[in-house]
Amino acid sequence: MWTPTLVDSGQPKYLALVEAITQAIESGELKVGERLPPQRRLAWNLGLNPSTTMQAYREAARRHLVSGEVGRGTYVLAGSKEATLFRLKQPSERSSVIDLSTNVPVTNENSQDEMAALSTLMSGGHAQRLQNYLSADDLAFGRAQGAAWLNARGLNLPPENVMLCNGAQHGLFMALLSLCQPGDPVLVEAFTAPGIKAAGRQLRLPLHGIALDRHGIIPDEFDRMARATGAKVVVLTPVLQNPTSTIMSPQRQLEIAEIARQHDLLIIEDDVYGALTSTPPLTRLLSKHGLLVTSLSKTVAPGLRVGWIAGDPSVLELIDPHAQATHWGISPLCLTIASQWISDGTAQRRLTWQTEETTQRWRLAKKILGAALYQSDSPSPHVWITSDISSMALAHACRAEQVDVVPAEVFAVRQSDVHAIRISLCAARDRTQLKIALERVAGIIAKTPTQ
């Protein structure tokens, strides 16, 4: 029976047990589908109160490490490696660890935009309106401002080609839910965002990864996978791909668009990072074969849970035929502020600040990490670091140096031998903290023996 050795780190015993479960899964000591010991028996072996092991198993389930079934026991989940993202940012773990694991925008502590927006709303007598459901005028204004935001990205669409949603992840989920049936194959990049993997699991959509290079997915591999799987839906992040930070070149975009037309594929483009660059979205080349999903979360403010799905009206109607399912979870307050900020230029000003700060942090990473950066041509809020040692070993070494990063396994659609980690540059409190963390990572890489 698996019995861990609990490390006395000053945290509650149940969290120490969750940490032990996580490490056992990451190291392969606990394998996918393996049954964990019964709670009472493990409590007896460890000298713990049964309520402690029960609390630990519940927390492990909440972090998507395990799943418990009455009468059958508790088992390791197939996607449990992605739970490192949850584990690394638990607020209850009080330590001096610098968290570079989460893709969040930089917070401008000097900004007064939120206060000004709320003050304007209150002084303008809009408080009562914000307590009601969204009106037709609110929705129309939100769609128009979404079209204006996308116009700045080089995607010129009328408001009727834009649909509101409750953030990009929600938009992506709704698109897959509406356009696919359980069991339908979906093509994605070989390394893709955990949110995309989670959506595939929740909707029972098998994901098939397409090999990448420094210009995005490889056209020949895209063509081969389309033929082999019979997939009709593809989810891609052509601009600042997560996690590799690659940007699809103009020539590559043309090649990918042509293959999509040949196979009659619908490409859902996740463009949540795109506004940080001058690269236009792939969707502009796709016509009815493209659907773009974006939001303000990575560029303007993550708290504004507003996003847009843009595409041909015939495709949008398939996603939300009654024109209400995608937007009913949007807060009137969030939509009002988001729309006003786009209208009066505040969103663009905040985007400019975010882009400049991201650029400075990326240049710092390029200076400190150098050749380890997979993509070193365009500023990115996250970087993909390659190494000669396994990604899990590198992530653990960084953790030992009080820096949290994410190993390649979290993003891999299938088992992979790629040795890489993702570092989120904008997660650090400031550039000083980021410099400290990056120098620690560089020190680890420098000590790694070459193979």
Buried (B, 14 or more C-beta within 10 A) or exposed (E): EBEBEBEEEEBBBBBBBBBBBBBBBBEEEBEEEBBBBBBEEBBEBBEBEBEBBBBBBBBBBEBBBBBBEEEEBBBBBEBBBBBBBBBBBBEEBEEEBBBBBBBBBBBEEEBEBEEEBEEBBEEEEBEEBBEEEBEEEBBEBBBBBBBBBBEEBEBEBEBEBBBBBBBBBBBBBBBBBBBBEEEBBBBBBBBBBBBBBBBBBEBEBBBBBBBBEBBBBBBEBBBEBBEEBEBBBBBBBBBBBBBBBBBBBEEBBBBBBEBBBEBEBBBBBBBBBBBBBEBBBBBBBBEEBBBBBBBBBBBBBBEBBBBBBBBBEEBBEBBBEEEEBBBEEBBBBBBBBBBBBBEEEBBBBBBEBBBEBBBBBBEBBBEBBEEBBBBBEBBBBBBBBBBEBBBBBBBBBBBEBBBBBBBBBBBBBEEBEBBBBBBBBBBBEEBEBBBEBBBBBBEBBEEBEEE
